[in-house]
Amino acid sequence: SLRCAAVGAVVGWCDRLSAAEAQRLKLAAEAGGGLGLILRPLGAARGPSFADLRLRVTPVVSAEVVRRVRIEVVRWRGGKEGQSLVGEIDDETGDVRVSAELAPAAARA
């Protein structure tokens, strides 16, 4: 699916991924021009990856009804690693947005 130019994005779960398999997935996404999102367990963070961007998503405990997750840049080829933000998930619409508490004042206006 990643190699097909008619497919815009592919999302998949992968418990284990060898270096050769990771490289093949990256090359397939480049050939097809789409976006490949591979979801992996936290234990796979030390495993091989040829991804240009790696994110770690963890739940944030909140007393409010709103679901929140922290999204941290673990690796970003050509970008700044270590950045993070808190996102809110709207269960009714499925929208994910930056937490209102953390959004810049201009964005809130």
FITORBA-32475 format. One record per atom (N, C-alpha, C): z, y, x; atom name; residue in one letter; residue number from 1. Coordinates in pm, whole numbers, plus 50000, padded with zeros to 5 digits. Atoms other than C-alpha are relative to their C-alpha. Layout:
BEGIN
<<Z, Y, X>, 'CA', 'A', NUM>
...
***
This chain:
BEGIN
<<50000, 49880, 50081>, 'N', 'S', 1>
<<50000, 50000, 50000>, 'CA', 'S', 1>
<<50000, 50126, 50086>, 'C', 'S', 1>
<<49995, 49882, 49914>, 'N', 'L', 2>
<<50078, 50242, 50283>, 'CA', 'L', 2>
<<49864, 50034, 50059>, 'C', 'L', 2>
<<50130, 49977, 49938>, 'N', 'R', 3>
<<49732, 50199, 50430>, 'CA', 'R', 3>
<<49896, 50053, 49901>, 'C', 'R', 3>
<<50095, 49959, 50103>, 'N', 'C', 4>
<<49559, 50279, 50099>, 'CA', 'C', 4>
<<50006, 50152, 49978>, 'C', 'C', 4>
<<50007, 49854, 50017>, 'N', 'A', 5>
<<49446, 50644, 50075>, 'CA', 'A', 5>
<<50023, 50042, 49856>, 'C', 'A', 5>
<<49980, 49967, 50141>, 'N', 'A', 6>
<<49475, 50628, 49695>, 'CA', 'A', 6>
<<50148, 50001, 49961>, 'C', 'A', 6>
<<49857, 50005, 50027>, 'N', 'V', 7>
<<49853, 50579, 49720>, 'CA', 'V', 7>
<<50067, 50117, 50071>, 'C', 'V', 7>
<<49937, 49881, 49943>, 'N', 'G', 8>
<<50056, 50897, 49772>, 'CA', 'G', 8>
<<50133, 49971, 50068>, 'C', 'G', 8>
<<49868, 50030, 49943>, 'N', 'A', 9>
<<50396, 50742, 49843>, 'CA', 'A', 9>
<<50038, 49855, 49970>, 'C', 'A', 9>
<<49949, 50135, 50016>, 'N', 'V', 10>
<<50559, 50403, 49888>, 'CA', 'V', 10>
<<50149, 50002, 50034>, 'C', 'V', 10>
<<49857, 50010, 49977>, 'N', 'V', 11>
<<50933, 50338, 49858>, 'CA', 'V', 11>
<<50037, 49853, 50003>, 'C', 'V', 11>
<<49962, 50140, 49991>, 'N', 'G', 12>
<<51083, 50010, 49972>, 'CA', 'G', 12>
<<50134, 49983, 50067>, 'C', 'G', 12>
<<49873, 50036, 49940>, 'N', 'W', 13>
<<51413, 49847, 50068>, 'CA', 'W', 13>
<<49974, 49895, 50105>, 'C', 'W', 13>
<<50021, 50095, 49891>, 'N', 'C', 14>
<<51429, 49662, 50398>, 'CA', 'C', 14>
<<50132, 49978, 50073>, 'C', 'C', 14>
<<49874, 50030, 49931>, 'N', 'D', 15>
<<51743, 49490, 50529>, 'CA', 'D', 15>
<<49981, 49992, 50151>, 'C', 'D', 15>
<<50028, 50018, 49858>, 'N', 'R', 16>
<<51594, 49392, 50864>, 'CA', 'R', 16>
<<49858, 50043, 50029>, 'C', 'R', 16>
<<50131, 49950, 49963>, 'N', 'L', 17>
<<51302, 49545, 51047>, 'CA', 'L', 17>
<<49987, 49992, 50152>, 'C', 'L', 17>
<<50021, 50010, 49856>, 'N', 'S', 18>
<<51173, 49449, 51391>, 'CA', 'S', 18>
<<49924, 50124, 50049>, 'C', 'S', 18>
<<50071, 49886, 49942>, 'N', 'A', 19>
<<51026, 49707, 51627>, 'CA', 'A', 19>
<<49850, 49992, 49967>, 'C', 'A', 19>
<<50143, 50017, 50030>, 'N', 'A', 20>
<<50677, 49564, 51571>, 'CA', 'A', 20>
<<49970, 50032, 49853>, 'C', 'A', 20>
<<50020, 49972, 50143>, 'N', 'E', 21>
<<50716, 49580, 51191>, 'CA', 'E', 21>
<<50013, 50149, 49971>, 'C', 'E', 21>
<<49981, 49856, 50019>, 'N', 'A', 22>
<<50845, 49938, 51207>, 'CA', 'A', 22>
<<49877, 50077, 50048>, 'C', 'A', 22>
<<50120, 49935, 49946>, 'N', 'Q', 23>
<<50548, 50040, 51423>, 'CA', 'Q', 23>
<<49881, 49979, 49907>, 'C', 'Q', 23>
<<50111, 50028, 50093>, 'N', 'R', 24>
<<50303, 49871, 51183>, 'CA', 'R', 24>
<<50009, 50085, 49874>, 'C', 'R', 24>
<<49983, 49917, 50119>, 'N', 'L', 25>
<<50451, 50054, 50886>, 'CA', 'L', 25>
<<49963, 50146, 50028>, 'C', 'L', 25>
<<50034, 49862, 49965>, 'N', 'K', 26>
<<50421, 50389, 51064>, 'CA', 'K', 26>
<<49849, 50016, 50013>, 'C', 'K', 26>
<<50146, 49992, 49982>, 'N', 'L', 27>
<<50059, 50322, 51163>, 'CA', 'L', 27>
<<49927, 49990, 49866>, 'C', 'L', 27>
<<50062, 50014, 50132>, 'N', 'A', 28>
<<49975, 50214, 50807>, 'CA', 'A', 28>
<<50013, 50131, 49922>, 'C', 'A', 28>
<<49980, 49873, 50071>, 'N', 'A', 29>
<<50124, 50536, 50664>, 'CA', 'A', 29>
<<49909, 50108, 50058>, 'C', 'A', 29>
<<50089, 49901, 49937>, 'N', 'E', 30>
<<49929, 50745, 50915>, 'CA', 'E', 30>
<<49855, 49976, 49959>, 'C', 'E', 30>
<<50137, 50034, 50038>, 'N', 'A', 31>
<<49606, 50561, 50830>, 'CA', 'A', 31>
<<49971, 50037, 49855>, 'C', 'A', 31>
<<50020, 49971, 50142>, 'N', 'G', 32>
<<49653, 50603, 50455>, 'CA', 'G', 32>
<<50025, 50146, 49963>, 'C', 'G', 32>
<<49972, 49858, 50028>, 'N', 'G', 33>
<<49783, 50961, 50474>, 'CA', 'G', 33>
<<50111, 50022, 49899>, 'C', 'G', 33>
<<49893, 49986, 50099>, 'N', 'G', 34>
<<50070, 50892, 50234>, 'CA', 'G', 34>
<<50137, 50008, 50065>, 'C', 'G', 34>
<<49862, 49992, 49957>, 'N', 'L', 35>
<<50446, 50905, 50258>, 'CA', 'L', 35>
<<50065, 49863, 49982>, 'C', 'L', 35>
<<49928, 50126, 50008>, 'N', 'G', 36>
<<50649, 50594, 50335>, 'CA', 'G', 36>
<<50149, 50024, 50012>, 'C', 'G', 36>
<<49854, 49989, 49997>, 'N', 'L', 37>
<<51020, 50588, 50251>, 'CA', 'L', 37>
<<50058, 49859, 50006>, 'C', 'L', 37>
<<49938, 50130, 49984>, 'N', 'I', 38>
<<51211, 50289, 50380>, 'CA', 'I', 38>
<<50150, 50019, 49989>, 'C', 'I', 38>
<<49856, 49993, 50022>, 'N', 'L', 39>
<<51564, 50251, 50250>, 'CA', 'L', 39>
<<50064, 49882, 50072>, 'C', 'L', 39>
<<49935, 50105, 49922>, 'N', 'R', 40>
<<51796, 50058, 50478>, 'CA', 'R', 40>
<<50151, 50016, 49991>, 'C', 'R', 40>
<<49855, 49990, 50003>, 'N', 'P', 41>
<<52167, 49974, 50485>, 'CA', 'P', 41>
<<50051, 50076, 50123>, 'C', 'P', 41>
<<49942, 49922, 49891>, 'N', 'L', 42>
<<52398, 50179, 50708>, 'CA', 'L', 42>
<<50004, 49921, 50131>, 'C', 'L', 42>
<<49996, 50085, 49881>, 'N', 'G', 43>
<<52425, 49886, 50949>, 'CA', 'G', 43>
<<49869, 49997, 50077>, 'C', 'G', 43>
<<50131, 50001, 49934>, 'N', 'A', 44>
<<52055, 49923, 51030>, 'CA', 'A', 44>
<<49974, 50128, 50078>, 'C', 'A', 44>
<<50020, 49871, 49934>, 'N', 'A', 45>
<<52105, 50273, 51174>, 'CA', 'A', 45>
<<49971, 49986, 50150>, 'C', 'A', 45>
<<50023, 50020, 49856>, 'N', 'R', 46>
<<52105, 50136, 51529>, 'CA', 'R', 46>
<<49873, 49920, 50027>, 'C', 'R', 46>
<<50120, 50080, 49984>, 'N', 'G', 47>
<<51793, 49929, 51468>, 'CA', 'G', 47>
<<49879, 50084, 50037>, 'C', 'G', 47>
<<50121, 49929, 49960>, 'N', 'P', 48>
<<51439, 50017, 51573>, 'CA', 'P', 48>
<<49942, 50083, 49886>, 'C', 'P', 48>
<<50067, 49916, 50097>, 'N', 'S', 49>
<<51255, 50296, 51400>, 'CA', 'S', 49>
<<49897, 50086, 50072>, 'C', 'S', 49>
<<50103, 49913, 49946>, 'N', 'F', 50>
<<50933, 50480, 51468>, 'CA', 'F', 50>
<<49978, 50118, 49906>, 'C', 'F', 50>
<<50011, 49895, 50100>, 'N', 'A', 51>
<<50995, 50723, 51184>, 'CA', 'A', 51>
<<50009, 50138, 50065>, 'C', 'A', 51>
<<49990, 49861, 49954>, 'N', 'D', 52>
<<50943, 51095, 51239>, 'CA', 'D', 52>
<<50127, 50065, 49948>, 'C', 'D', 52>
<<49880, 49945, 50061>, 'N', 'L', 53>
<<51243, 51163, 51016>, 'CA', 'L', 53>
<<50090, 49888, 49951>, 'C', 'L', 53>
<<49900, 50096, 50050>, 'N', 'R', 54>
<<51560, 50960, 50956>, 'CA', 'R', 54>
<<50112, 50079, 49937>, 'C', 'R', 54>
<<49892, 49934, 50073>, 'N', 'L', 55>
<<51813, 51069, 50697>, 'CA', 'L', 55>
<<50110, 49900, 49968>, 'C', 'L', 55>
<<49887, 50082, 50044>, 'N', 'R', 56>
<<52159, 50934, 50619>, 'CA', 'R', 56>
<<50051, 50066, 49871>, 'C', 'R', 56>
<<49955, 49949, 50130>, 'N', 'V', 57>
<<52262, 50973, 50254>, 'CA', 'V', 57>
<<50130, 49928, 49965>, 'C', 'V', 57>
<<49870, 50057, 50033>, 'N', 'T', 58>
<<52629, 50922, 50165>, 'CA', 'T', 58>
<<50058, 50073, 49879>, 'C', 'T', 58>
<<49940, 49935, 50117>, 'N', 'P', 59>
<<52821, 50989, 49843>, 'CA', 'P', 59>
<<50112, 50095, 50042>, 'C', 'P', 59>
<<49893, 49905, 49977>, 'N', 'V', 60>
<<53058, 51287, 49830>, 'CA', 'V', 60>
<<50095, 49990, 49882>, 'C', 'V', 60>
<<49900, 50009, 50104>, 'N', 'V', 61>
<<53381, 51245, 49638>, 'CA', 'V', 61>
<<50021, 50139, 49940>, 'C', 'V', 61>
<<49985, 49872, 50069>, 'N', 'S', 62>
<<53413, 51518, 49377>, 'CA', 'S', 62>
<<50083, 49980, 49875>, 'C', 'S', 62>
<<49918, 50006, 50122>, 'N', 'A', 63>
<<53664, 51588, 49101>, 'CA', 'A', 63>
<<49916, 50038, 49878>, 'C', 'A', 63>
<<50087, 49959, 50109>, 'N', 'E', 64>
<<53378, 51726, 48893>, 'CA', 'E', 64>
<<49918, 49882, 49950>, 'C', 'E', 64>
<<50084, 50104, 50060>, 'N', 'V', 65>
<<53146, 51525, 48670>, 'CA', 'V', 65>
<<49869, 49984, 50078>, 'C', 'V', 65>
<<50128, 50000, 49928>, 'N', 'V', 66>
<<52846, 51612, 48891>, 'CA', 'V', 66>
<<50004, 49902, 50116>, 'C', 'V', 66>
<<50010, 50091, 49885>, 'N', 'R', 67>
<<52733, 51342, 49136>, 'CA', 'R', 67>
<<49946, 50078, 50118>, 'C', 'R', 67>
<<50044, 49931, 49880>, 'N', 'R', 68>
<<52698, 51472, 49489>, 'CA', 'R', 68>
<<49978, 49900, 50112>, 'C', 'R', 68>
<<50028, 50081, 49881>, 'N', 'V', 69>
<<52551, 51323, 49806>, 'CA', 'V', 69>
<<49981, 50093, 50120>, 'C', 'V', 69>
<<50026, 49927, 49876>, 'N', 'R', 70>
<<52550, 51444, 50165>, 'CA', 'R', 70>
<<49875, 49941, 50062>, 'C', 'R', 70>
<<50124, 50042, 49937>, 'N', 'I', 71>
<<52207, 51430, 50326>, 'CA', 'I', 71>
<<50001, 50057, 50142>, 'C', 'I', 71>
<<49988, 49960, 49861>, 'N', 'E', 72>
<<52223, 51438, 50705>, 'CA', 'E', 72>
<<49874, 49959, 50077>, 'C', 'E', 72>
<<50115, 50029, 49915>, 'N', 'V', 73>
<<51931, 51458, 50949>, 'CA', 'V', 73>
<<50051, 49925, 50123>, 'C', 'V', 73>
<<49958, 50082, 49887>, 'N', 'V', 74>
<<51991, 51172, 51193>, 'CA', 'V', 74>
<<49900, 50014, 50114>, 'C', 'V', 74>
<<50105, 49986, 49900>, 'N', 'R', 75>
<<51659, 51203, 51372>, 'CA', 'R', 75>
<<49883, 50074, 49937>, 'C', 'R', 75>
<<50114, 49924, 50051>, 'N', 'W', 76>
<<51376, 51452, 51329>, 'CA', 'W', 76>
<<49914, 50036, 50120>, 'C', 'W', 76>
<<50089, 49976, 49888>, 'N', 'R', 77>
<<51091, 51444, 51574>, 'CA', 'R', 77>
<<49944, 50142, 49990>, 'C', 'R', 77>
<<50047, 49861, 49999>, 'N', 'G', 78>
<<51023, 51808, 51662>, 'CA', 'G', 78>
<<50088, 50094, 49918>, 'C', 'G', 78>
<<49912, 49917, 50080>, 'N', 'G', 79>
<<51311, 51938, 51448>, 'CA', 'G', 79>
<<50142, 49996, 50050>, 'C', 'G', 79>
<<49860, 49995, 49961>, 'N', 'K', 80>
<<51684, 51995, 51460>, 'CA', 'K', 80>
<<50078, 49887, 49935>, 'C', 'K', 80>
<<49918, 50110, 50049>, 'N', 'E', 81>
<<51903, 51688, 51428>, 'CA', 'E', 81>
<<50142, 50051, 49975>, 'C', 'E', 81>
<<49861, 49966, 50025>, 'N', 'G', 82>
<<52259, 51697, 51299>, 'CA', 'G', 82>
<<50020, 50096, 49884>, 'C', 'G', 82>
<<49985, 49912, 50115>, 'N', 'Q', 83>
<<52188, 51933, 51009>, 'CA', 'Q', 83>
<<50030, 49916, 49877>, 'C', 'Q', 83>
<<49972, 50072, 50124>, 'N', 'S', 84>
<<52319, 51836, 50667>, 'CA', 'S', 84>
<<50014, 50098, 49885>, 'C', 'S', 84>
<<49978, 49921, 50121>, 'N', 'L', 85>
<<52346, 51959, 50312>, 'CA', 'L', 85>
<<50055, 49908, 49893>, 'C', 'L', 85>
<<49948, 50077, 50112>, 'N', 'V', 86>
<<52511, 51850, 49991>, 'CA', 'V', 86>
<<49908, 50023, 49883>, 'C', 'V', 86>
<<50087, 49992, 50116>, 'N', 'G', 87>
<<52286, 51773, 49698>, 'CA', 'G', 87>
<<50071, 49951, 49875>, 'C', 'G', 87>
<<49946, 50042, 50128>, 'N', 'E', 88>
<<52373, 51738, 49332>, 'CA', 'E', 88>
<<49892, 49924, 49925>, 'C', 'E', 88>
<<50094, 50082, 50076>, 'N', 'I', 89>
<<52209, 51472, 49117>, 'CA', 'I', 89>
<<50027, 50019, 49852>, 'C', 'I', 89>
<<49990, 49984, 50145>, 'N', 'D', 90>
<<52143, 51548, 48751>, 'CA', 'D', 90>
<<49961, 49867, 49937>, 'C', 'D', 90>
<<50026, 50133, 50056>, 'N', 'D', 91>
<<52175, 51212, 48574>, 'CA', 'D', 91>
<<49905, 50004, 49880>, 'C', 'D', 91>
<<50087, 49991, 50118>, 'N', 'E', 92>
<<51990, 51336, 48263>, 'CA', 'E', 92>
<<49853, 50016, 50039>, 'C', 'E', 92>
<<50139, 49972, 49963>, 'N', 'T', 93>
<<51677, 51464, 48439>, 'CA', 'T', 93>
<<49954, 49927, 50125>, 'C', 'T', 93>
<<50035, 50063, 49873>, 'N', 'G', 94>
<<51693, 51284, 48773>, 'CA', 'G', 94>
<<49975, 50101, 50111>, 'C', 'G', 94>
<<50021, 49895, 49899>, 'N', 'D', 95>
<<51664, 51619, 48955>, 'CA', 'D', 95>
<<50108, 49995, 50107>, 'C', 'D', 95>
<<49906, 49986, 49890>, 'N', 'V', 96>
<<51828, 51659, 49294>, 'CA', 'V', 96>
<<49984, 50141, 50053>, 'C', 'V', 96>
<<50006, 49862, 49951>, 'N', 'R', 97>
<<51917, 52011, 49407>, 'CA', 'R', 97>
<<50117, 50025, 50094>, 'C', 'R', 97>
<<49893, 49960, 49909>, 'N', 'V', 98>
<<52127, 52182, 49673>, 'CA', 'V', 98>
<<50118, 50044, 49916>, 'C', 'V', 98>
<<49879, 49964, 50072>, 'N', 'S', 99>
<<52485, 52221, 49556>, 'CA', 'S', 99>
<<50009, 50152, 49987>, 'C', 'S', 99>
<<49993, 49856, 50026>, 'N', 'A', 100>
<<52534, 52568, 49398>, 'CA', 'A', 100>
<<50099, 50067, 50094>, 'C', 'A', 100>
<<49902, 49944, 49910>, 'N', 'E', 101>
<<52837, 52621, 49622>, 'CA', 'E', 101>
<<49941, 50029, 50137>, 'C', 'E', 101>
<<50056, 49990, 49865>, 'N', 'L', 102>
<<52621, 52583, 49933>, 'CA', 'L', 102>
<<49868, 50077, 50007>, 'C', 'L', 102>
<<50129, 49932, 50001>, 'N', 'A', 103>
<<52300, 52755, 49824>, 'CA', 'A', 103>
<<50017, 50143, 50048>, 'C', 'A', 103>
<<49992, 49861, 49956>, 'N', 'P', 104>
<<52228, 53091, 49991>, 'CA', 'P', 104>
<<50006, 50094, 49878>, 'C', 'P', 104>
<<49984, 49904, 50111>, 'N', 'A', 105>
<<52314, 53394, 49773>, 'CA', 'A', 105>
<<49864, 50040, 49940>, 'C', 'A', 105>
<<50131, 49961, 50050>, 'N', 'A', 106>
<<51946, 53492, 49744>, 'CA', 'A', 106>
<<49939, 49892, 49911>, 'C', 'A', 106>
<<50056, 50110, 50079>, 'N', 'A', 107>
<<51852, 53147, 49613>, 'CA', 'A', 107>
<<50070, 49990, 49865>, 'C', 'A', 107>
<<49927, 50006, 50126>, 'N', 'R', 108>
<<52127, 53158, 49347>, 'CA', 'R', 108>
<<49954, 50110, 49907>, 'C', 'R', 108>
<<50044, 49888, 50084>, 'N', 'A', 109>
<<52005, 53496, 49225>, 'CA', 'A', 109>
<<49867, 49968, 49938>, 'C', 'A', 109>
***
